[in-house]
Amino acid sequence: MRYRTNEVQIKAEDPKYPIAFDVELIAPVRIYTAVELAAMPLSQMIRCRDAQEESYINNKKLSGRAKDIKERLDAGEKLTLVLEKKRSRVTQTYFIGEEVVGKKIVKQLETRRFIRLPKLEVVA
């Protein structure tokens, strides 16, 4: 599977803060029936089965709060990354609607491959 990279370059003198980005939800893994798996070539069947198992395991390892956030993202709500400049540093804050989401929860969703965060580069 090939992933599209979300690289965003920000020039230090250029942007007006705050800047907001929508975080993408990665499409869920398709669950195949036994008949569909049997009709596939063996190599494709093994890849599909492994992807299903990995998705199941990753879903079981999520914390309660992360499961709630994932369900809200699946329902169609947007996760927004907001960059704010505070003195000499830029801070990142994540929101769903008006509610602030912790960085640990967002990182957990990213490592389990449920969301894709943009790669930010601040160019001085």
C-alpha positions in Angstrom: 0.0 0.0 0.0 1.4 3.4 -0.9 0.8 6.4 1.3 0.5 10.0 0.2 2.8 12.3 2.2 1.3 15.4 3.6 4.3 17.7 3.9 3.5 21.3 4.7 6.2 23.9 4.6 5.7 27.0 6.7 8.0 30.0 6.3 8.6 31.8 9.6 7.9 35.3 8.4 5.0 34.3 6.1 2.0 32.9 8.0 -0.7 34.5 10.0 -1.3 32.6 13.1 -3.4 30.6 14.1 -3.2 28.1 11.2 -5.7 25.2 11.0 -5.3 21.8 9.2 -7.9 19.0 9.0 -6.4 15.6 9.9 -7.2 12.8 7.5 -8.8 9.6 8.6 -7.3 6.6 6.9 -9.8 4.3 5.2 -10.6 1.3 7.3 -9.4 -2.2 6.3 -12.0 -4.1 4.3 -13.2 -7.3 6.1 -13.5 -10.2 3.6 -15.7 -13.2 3.9 -14.3 -16.7 3.7 -15.7 -17.2 0.2 -14.0 -14.0 -1.0 -10.7 -15.0 0.6 -10.9 -18.5 -1.0 -11.4 -17.0 -4.5 -8.3 -14.8 -4.2 -4.7 -15.8 -5.2 -2.8 -17.1 -2.2 -0.4 -14.2 -1.9 -3.3 -11.6 -2.0 -5.3 -13.7 0.5 -2.4 -13.8 3.0 -1.9 -10.0 2.7 -5.6 -9.4 3.2 -5.8 -11.7 6.2 -2.7 -10.1 7.8 -4.2 -6.6 7.3 -7.5 -7.8 9.0 -5.6 -9.3 11.9 -3.5 -6.2 12.4 -6.6 -4.0 12.3 -8.3 -6.1 14.8 -5.4 -6.1 17.2 -4.8 -2.4 16.9 -8.5 -1.7 17.6 -8.3 -3.9 20.7 -5.2 -2.0 22.1 -6.8 1.5 22.0 -7.6 3.2 25.3 -11.2 4.1 26.1 -10.8 7.8 25.2 -9.0 6.9 22.0 -11.9 4.5 21.0 -14.4 7.4 21.6 -12.4 9.7 19.4 -12.1 7.1 16.7 -15.8 6.5 16.7 -16.5 10.2 16.4 -14.1 10.4 13.5 -15.8 7.4 11.8 -19.1 9.2 12.3 -17.8 12.1 10.2 -16.5 14.7 12.7 -13.3 16.5 11.8 -10.1 16.4 13.8 -8.4 19.8 13.4 -4.7 20.6 14.1 -4.3 24.3 15.1 -0.9 25.9 15.1 -0.6 29.0 17.4 2.5 31.1 17.9 3.2 31.9 21.5 6.3 34.1 21.9 9.1 32.4 20.1 7.6 28.9 19.7 4.7 27.4 17.8 2.3 25.2 19.7 0.1 22.4 18.3 -3.4 21.8 19.6 -5.9 19.2 18.4 -9.7 19.8 18.4 -12.8 17.9 17.6 -15.5 20.6 17.3 -14.8 22.8 20.4 -13.3 20.0 22.5 -9.5 19.7 22.9 -8.0 16.3 22.3 -4.8 15.3 24.0 -1.6 14.8 22.1 -1.1 11.3 23.5 -4.5 10.2 22.2 -3.7 11.6 18.7 -0.3 10.0 18.7 -1.9 6.7 19.7 -4.3 6.9 16.8 -1.5 7.7 14.4 0.7 4.8 15.5 -2.2 2.4 15.1 -2.6 3.8 11.6 -6.1 5.2 12.0 -5.2 8.8 11.1 -2.5 10.5 9.1 -1.0 13.7 10.5 0.6 16.3 8.2 4.3 16.6 8.4 5.1 20.2 9.3 8.4 21.9 8.5 9.0 25.4 9.8 11.5 27.2 7.5 13.4 30.0 9.1 
